Amino acid sequence: MAFAAAAAVVTLNVGGELFQTTTATLSRAGTSSTLAALGPSSPSAPHFLDGDPRLFSQLLSFLRHGRLPAPAPPSAALLAEARRFALEGALLASISPASAFAPLSLRLSALLPLAGRAASSAVAVCASTPQPASLVAAHGGVVTCFDAALATRTSVLTPLPAVDSLVAVSPALALAGARDFPGVHLCRFSDDATAAAPLAASVPDVLSWPGSSSATVLSMVATAASGAPSAPWLFASFESARRNSSAIVAFDLNSLSPVAEIGRKEVFGADVEAAIPATKLGWLGEHNLLLAAGSHSSPGGVVGDIRLWDVRASVTVPVWEVREKEDCFADVSASDALSALFKVGAASGEVFMADLRRLGNGGGIGLEPWVCIGDGQRAAAAASSRRKEGNGCKIECYCNWVFVARGADVEVWTQVELAPEAGGKKVMKRNWVGSGPSIGEEAVKEKAKIVSWAFGGSRMALARADKRSVELWDSAPAAICANT
C-alpha cells in the first residue's frame, strides 16, 4: 500500500524549482490539459516544465483546493499561464460560480467604464463556456468584451449605428444586431484562428435571412452547448426591409450556416396584426422549446403573440400559441427550473405566470393561461382602463428566480413553500435587489432606467440609459475587481 502511494507521487521541475504532488491532483486539470498526462516521477528524474514557479504554485494550489490561495481575481499573467495548461476556463469558473448566486445578496461590485461617448445599449454573457462567462457590452456601434476576471478587455467596431441585440457565443466571438440595419454582424475578439474555433475562415462577417438580404434582426438567442437537437444553434428573428414578412432563422453555431426557417409570416394588405414578428426569443434547454413573442401597438391597444416551438418536430406549426389582447405582455420570459412562462402586463405592470406542464395544443389552459402572482385586482382594473403602467418593464428568468426591471430598479420573485398548516403549496414572493425602489428625484436621476441586462455565474450585469459604463452586481463581491 505504501509503495502504491509513493508511486502516485509526481515531482515537477518548474523553472528550476521542485514541486511534488500526486497524479490524482493533476488529473483534476482535465483530459485536455498536459498536466493530467504526467505520470509518477522521482526527485531524481522530475518532469520539467518551462514556466514561472510563482505562478505554477498558484495553479497547483487551485488544483488541490478548487480555489486560488487569495480572494483577489487572477492576474493577466496567471490567466496566461493557466491557458498554457488548459486551466483558464476552470480557473475563471471558480471566481463566480452559479452555485453562489443569491439574488437577495446581490451588491454593486464593479463599474466597468466603456470607451467613447456612446452610452451602453446592450449586455450579454457567454453561455457556452464554464461560468462565469465573459461579459460583452455594446455602446454605439462598438462591442467590448471583458474576460470573466475583468482583467482584460477587447473592443470591436461594427458598421452598426447602435447595437440593440447582442449574443456572446464564446470569449472570442459575439454576434450583434440592430433593428434598423440589416444582418447579424460577427464580432471577433481574437486574431488567433483557434480561439473562435470551430468556425471556418470562410464564415461571412454578416449573417442574413436567406432570400432576404436586407432584413433587419429583431432579437437573438443561443442555445447551450447541448441544448439543440444535434448541435448548438443560434436563433435570430428577422423582418424584411418592407416589414411585410418575418421569420426566425436557426443557424448552426459550429459553422454559422442557416439550418432552418421557423414560423415565416407574411403581411397581406393592412392586416399587420396577422404577422407580428418576434421581438423576444428564449430557449428552454430542458424542454427543447423555443419561445418566440412579439407585440404590436395601435390606437386600439397592444396585441401580441406568444408561441412555443419544438424545432425537432415542426418549423411551421408551434406546439402552443396564444394571442394576447387584454393586458398584453410588455415582456415575457421562460424558466426551465420553474417549468413556467412569466410576463409583465403592459397595462398593469403586474407579473403573471403560466405553468408549462399544463400548456398544450388547442390554447393551453382554456382561453386564459395566465395566473397573476401579483395584485390580481389591480391588474384587472388596469386592464379594463387600458393603462400603460408596464411599458418599458423587462422580465428575465435565471436559475430558480424571476427578475423584473422597473425603470431603474430590479425586483426578484422567488418560489417559497407555505407551512403545512397553510396548505404546503408553493407560491411566488416578491422582493427587491439592493436597496429597493429609488426614493426622491435625485435618487431616480442617479439610477437611470435599465435598458439591458444579463446573468451569468453569481453576477448580474446592467446597462442603463445614458450611462457610459456597465454595472456589475455580484453575490460574492470579494472575488471581483472594483472599478476596473
N, C-alpha and C positions, 0 to 999 in steps of 0.2 A: 504494500500500500504506500509506504514511504517512497519507494522507487518510482511508482506511478505519479505521485505528486511532484517529485523532483523532475521527472521527465516532462511535465507540463510547463515548466518554467522557461520563459523566453528572455534572453539577455539581448539588449539592443545598445548599439553604439551610435548615439545621435550627436553628430558634430563634435566627437571626442569625449562625450560624457556618457557613462554607462547607466542604463535603466534596466530594471528587472520587473517583469510582470508575468502573467500566465496566458496560455492560449485562449482560455475562456474569456478573459478580459478583452483581448484583441479581437475575438470573434464578434463582439458587440459592435464593431465598426461596420459589419455587414459584408456580404459577399462581394460587393463592388469595390471594396477597399483592399489595397495591397496589404494592409496590416493583418487582416483576417487570414491571409495565406501563410503568414510566418509561423514556422514550426518551432519546437523547443530548441534551445541553444544554450551553450555553457558560457561562463565569463571568459573562457579562453578562446572561444570562437563565436563571438556575438554577431548578430545581424547588423550590418552597417547601413545607416540612413543619413544622407547628407541633408541636415536641417539644423534649425536653431533649437538647442536643447531647452531653452527657457519656454519657447512656445510649445514644444513637444510635451513638456511636463504638464502643461495645462490640458492638452488633448488627452494625455494618459489619465489625468485625474477625472476628466469628463467621462471617459470610458468606464472608469471604476465606479463612479458615484452617480452618473447620469446628469451631472450639472457641473458648471465651472466653479473653480475654487472661490472666486469673488463674485458678488452680485452684479457688478458692472457689466455692461454688454461687451462682447468681444471686440478687440481692435481690428483694424483692417488687416494688419499683419497676421493676426491669429486666424482670421477668416481665410486668408490666402493659404496659410499652412494647412488649415482644415480641408481646403479644396484639393490640395495635393493628395490627400488620403481619403477623398470621397466622404468626408465627415461634415461638410458645410451644412447640408440640409438638416442633419440630426442636431448639430450644434445650435442652429437658429431655432429649431423647433423647441429646444429646451428653454429658450428665453421667455416665451409667452405661450404656453400650451393651452389648447382649447379647454382642457380639463380644469384650468384655473379661472375660466371665465365666470364672473359673478356680477350680474348686471347692477345690483344694488351697491356693489363696491367699486364701480367704475369711477375713476377720478381723472381729471385732465392731467396728463403726464408729459406731454410734449407738444410744442407748437412748431410745425415744420414750415419755414418760410419758403415761398416759391419765387423764383427769379422773374423779373419783368414787371410790367404794370397791370397785367390782366389778373382778375380775381379767379379763384378756384371755381370750377364749374362741375367737376365730376371726380369721384374717387372710386377705386376698386382694389380688391386684393386677389391674389392668385390662389385658386382653389385646387390646383393640380400638384402642388408641392407640399412637403410637410409643414404643418402650422408652426409659427405664424408665417404666412406668406408675405412676399414682398408687397409693398404698398405703391399704387400708381395713382397719380393725380394729374388732372388736366387743368390748364389755365390758359385761356385763349386757345390758340392753335398749338400750344406746346404741351407735351405729355412728359411728366417727370416720374422716374421710378426710384423709390427708396428701397434699399435692402431691408430685411427683417430686423437687423440690428440697428438700423438708421445710421450706419457708419458711412455709407456711400450713396450717391445719387447720380443718375444719368438722365439727361433731357434729350428729347427728340422733337424737332419742329415738323409739324404736319402741314399740309396745304389747307386744312380746315380753318374757317374763321373762328369757330368756337366749338369745342368738343362738348357734347352733352350725353353721349353714350359711350361707355368705356368698359372693356373686359380685359383683365390681366390673365394671359394664357400661361406664362411662365416668367421667371425672373428676367428673362431675356426678350420677351415678346408681349406686346399688348395690342389690342385692336380698338380703334377709335372711330366714332361716327358722329355726324351732325345732321339734324333734321332738314336743314336747307342746303345740304351739299351731298352729292352722290357718292355712294360706295362706302365700304368699310376699309379703313386705312390701317396698314400694318406699321407698328412702331417697334423697331428692333433696337434693343439697348446694349447689344454687344456685337463687336466685329468678329468674334470667334464663331466660326461656322458651326462648331459643335454645340454652342450654347443654346441655339434655337432649334436644335435637332428635335424631332426628325424631319423638320421642314426642308424641302429641297431648295436649291438655289434658284430654281425656275419658278417658284411660287411668286405670283404677282404682288405688287405692293398695295393693290386695291382689289378688294373682293366686291363683286357686283351680283345683282339678281340676274341670272341667265335669261336673256331675251329682253331685258330692260336695263340697259347700262346706265341710264340716267336716274335710276331710282335712288331715293334717299333712305337712309337707315333710321328707324324709329326706336328700336330697342334691341339689346343683345343679351344673351345669357349663355354660359358654357356649362356643359355637364362636368361632373367629376370624372376622374381618370377611368373609372369602371362603370360610369352611370349610363352610357348609351348602349344600344343593342350590341354593337361589335367593337366600337372604338369611341373615344371621347369626341363629342360633337360640339359645334358652336351653332346656336340658333340665332338668326338675325331677322328682324321684321322690316320689310321693305315696303315703300309706297312709291308708285310711279310719279314722275315729274308732273304729270297732268292730274294726279290724285284721283284717277278713275279706276285704279286697280291696286291691289296689295297682296302680299303673301309672306309667309315665313319660310326662309330658306335654311336648310341644315347643311353645314359644312363639316367635313371630316377634319378634326384638329390636327391629325397627323400629316395631312397633305394640304389642308385648307381648300380642298376641291369640293364643289357642291354635290351633295348626295341625294337630296330630296327637297321637293317643294311642298309645303304644307298649307292647307286651307286657303287656296287662292280665292280672292274675291274680286268681283267686277261691279262697278257702279253703272247703273242703267238709268239714263235720264237724270232727274233731280233727286232721286231717292238715295241720298248719301248714307242714310242710316242702314241701308241694306248691305253695305260693305265697309263697316267701321274697321280700320286697321288696328292691329295690336300694338299698343304703345308700352305694354308691360309684359315681360316674359319671365317665367320662373321654371326651375327644374326640380322635380321631386324624384331623387335617385332611388329611394326605397320603393316607390310605387311605379317607377318608369313612366312618369307622366310629365308632359309639358303643359305649363299654364300659360295661356295667352289671353290678354284682356286689353280692351280699348274702349274709349268713350267718345261721344260727340255732343257738344253743347250747342243748343239752339234756343230761340226765344221761348219755345215750349218747355224747356228744361234740359236736363242732362240724360242721355240714353247711352247705355253701354252693353257690351257683350263680354262674357267670361266663358272660356272654353278650356277643356282638358283634353289633351291628345295623347293617345298611346301610339307613338310613331311606329312601333313594331307591327301594329295591327292595321292601321289605315292612316293615310295622309290627306284624305278627303272628308272623312266623317269623324268628328270628335266623339269621345266616349261620354262626354257630358257637356252641356252648354245651357246658359241662362241669359235672357235679355233683361237687363237692369233698367227700370224706369223710375220706380219710386225710391227715393234716397239712393240713387245710383252711386257707385263707388268713386271716391276721389283717388283711391289707390287700393291695390289688392295684393296679397302675398299668400304663399303656401308654406306649410310646415310639415316636413317629413316626420319629425319627432312627435308632433301632436296629431298627425293624420287629419289635418284640417286646413280649410281656407279661411283667411281673415281679410276683412275690408274695413275701410273708413268711409262712412257715408258722406257724400258730397254735401248734402243738405244739413245733416245733423252733426257731423263730426264725431258721431259715436262709432264704437268698434263692434263689428258683427263677426260671427263665427259660423262656418258650415262644416259639418263632420264629413270627411271624405269617405268614411266607411258606410255612410248612408246615401251617398250620391250614386246615381245610376242612370241608365238610359231613360228617356221619356220625361226629363225635367227634374230628376233628383227627388228631394223631399217635397213632394206635392208641387205647388206653384211657388212656394217661398222657402228656399233652402237655408235662409239666414236666421240666426238667433242672436239678438242683441245682448252682448255681455256688458254693455254699459248701462246707461239710463234709458230704458225702453220707452217710457212715457215721453221723455224729452225728444227722443228720436222720432216718435210718431208725430209729435206736434211740429217739429222742424220740417219733416217731410211734407205734411199737409199744407204748411205755409210757404213751402219752396224756398227755404232759407239756403244760404251758401256758407254755413259755418265750417264745413270740412274742406273747402277749397284750399289747395296747397299743402294739405296734410300728406305725409308719407307713412307707409307701413312696411315693415320688414320682419321676417322670422329668422332667428338664429338659435340653433340648438333647441332648448325647450322653452324659449321665450319669444314674445312678440313685442316689437318696438314700434312706437308711433311718434313721428316728428310733428310737433305742433308749433309752427313758427320757429322760434329759437330754442324750444325745449323738447326733451325726449321723455316720453312715458314708457313704462315697461309693464307688460301683462305677464303674470306667472300663473301656472296651474297649481292650485293647492287643494288638498283633500280635507273635507269637513270632518269634524269629530263624529264618531259613531252615533251619538245621540242626535246629531243634526242630519243624519241620513247617510253619512260617509261618502257623499258624492264629491266629484272633482269639479271645482269651479275656477274661473279666471278672476284674478285680483289685480288691481292697478296700483302702480307706484311710480315714482319719478326717479330718473337718473340724475345724480348730482344733487344740487340744492333745490331742484324743482322749478316751477314756473317763475319767470322773471317778475320782479315786483318793482314798479316805478318806471318812468320813461327812460331814465339813464341806463338802467339795467337792460331794458329792451334794446337800446341802441348798441350796447356793448355786446350783447348776444344776438348777432344778426340771424336772419332766417336761414335754416338749414336747406341747402339746395341739393345735396347729395351725401350719401353715407355708405359705409361698407363695414363688414365684420370679418375678423379672422383671428384665430388663436384666442388670447384673452383681451383682444383690443377692439375698439370701435373708432373708426375714422370719420370725421365730419368735415364737409366743405360748406362754408357759409357765404351768403350773398355779400359781394363787395369786399371779401377778405382775401388777401394775397398770401394765404397760408392754409395749412390743414391742421385741424385739431386731432390729437391722438389721445384717446381715453383708454385707460388700462386697469384691469383688475389686479395686476401685480406691478405697480409702478416702480418698485425698487429695481427692476430689471430693465428700465427704459432710460434712454438718453433724453434729458430735458433740453428743449430749445436747441436742437441740433442745427 
